[in-house]
Amino acid sequence: MRRQLNSLYITTEGAWLKKEGANIVMQVEGKERARLPIHMLESLVCFGRVLVSPPLMGFCAEQGVTITHLSPNGKFLARIEGPVSGNVLLRRTQYRVSDNETSCSSLVSSLLIGKVHNQRAVLARGIRDYGSKMPLQDRQRLEAARDRLSRIARNLLQPATTNELRGLEGEAAQVYFSVFNLLVRQEGDAFEFKGRNRRPPRDRINALLSFLYTLLTHDCRSALESVGLDPAVGFLHRDRPGRPSLALDLAEEFRPLLGDRLALSLINRRQLREKDFNITESNGVVMTDDARKLVLTAYQERKREELLHMFIDEKAPIGMLPILQAQLMARHLRGDIDTYPPFLWK
């Protein structure tokens, strides 16, 4: 198993991580709770009040293992990493393409074709799985949205400016999320979805989606850095201090698969219920500790499933797809392939 598949998530408040030999040891209230060889890991992701010893920080930096600190609800706080090993020539090309409207719009078009195609695939799966069990009017709404996403994907193939492409993305998002609630099969209004919202999420589905998107962006950032690209300079998402714009670009292709579809599976299989979420004083919604652990386990399990990558015509674990796409993006920027081939889910 490649290291790219292995992130260690620490969710226990007050945990103490230290180095013993070539191992990471986790202690809680002075008692050892876990021990893992560092060579098996690509990153540590710490939620809430998790303490890391300085010797372990240094050891992780030497071994290329990043340490990311998130709030208990998944908000990014900080990242600790060793020396950046990016390819300076590749990064110079990345910066030039980002500043060139024609080259940038070509890459944005490919990224958004992947995103919209995969959104359409989520709706098509929903129609296949639940269409016969839902009212005819709901099925027709899903089919109309699916067909409209197909038209938007075709429009993305036409020459356009980056801003025009962003407009098509906004249209696709409006179409997609306007029918997303029809794919939720739990009865009652506990998981009612009326559209995307965040900072803070105001319903349970948005809380779950935001959490999954955070995990996905972390994986995409690691994938980009592993091939020498700068995760801060994007094409679809413009530069902003502290924002991993290229990681957000790459994550767009995978949000329907590793975010939306996984969220629907957890809800529709009743692995998550109303009691797994709390309402904050500011009317935001957050997951309980147990719910976060369940989602993290499901996310890691989903990453181990295999899918066919149509461009390379081989099956690969889902967790390896971001690094495969990062490699293809690097090849395109170097001029080895004419266009960036997005990941298309079937």
Sequence and secondary structure as in RCSB ss.txt:
>XXXX:A:sequence
MRRQLNSLYITTEGAWLKKEGANIVMQVEGKERARLPIHMLESLVCFGRVLVSPPLMGFCAEQGVTITHLSPNGK
FLARIEGPVSGNVLLRRTQYRVSDNETSCSSLVSSLLIGKVHNQRAVLARGIRDYGSKMPLQDRQRLEAARDRLS
RIARNLLQPATTNELRGLEGEAAQVYFSVFNLLVRQEGDAFEFKGRNRRPPRDRINALLSFLYTLLTHDCRSALE
SVGLDPAVGFLHRDRPGRPSLALDLAEEFRPLLGDRLALSLINRRQLREKDFNITESNGVVMTDDARKLVLTAYQ
ERKREELLHMFIDEKAPIGMLPILQAQLMARHLRGDIDTYPPFLWK
>XXXX:A:secstr
  GGG EEEE  TT EEEEETTEEEEEETTEEEEEEEGGG SEEEEESS EE HHHHHHHHHHT EEEEE TTS 
EEEEE       HHHHHHHHHHHH HHHHHHHHHHHHHHHHHHHHHHHHHHHHHHGGGS HHHHHHHHHHHHHHH
HHHHHTTS   HHHHHHHHHHHHHHHHHSGGGG  SSSSTT   S   SS  SHHHHHHHHHHHHHHHHHHHHHH
HTT  TT  SSS   TT  HHHHHHHHHHIIIIIIHHHHHHHHTTSS GGGEEE TTS EEE HHHHHHHHHHHH
HHHHSEEEETTTTEEEEGGGHHHHHHHHHHHHHHTSSSS       
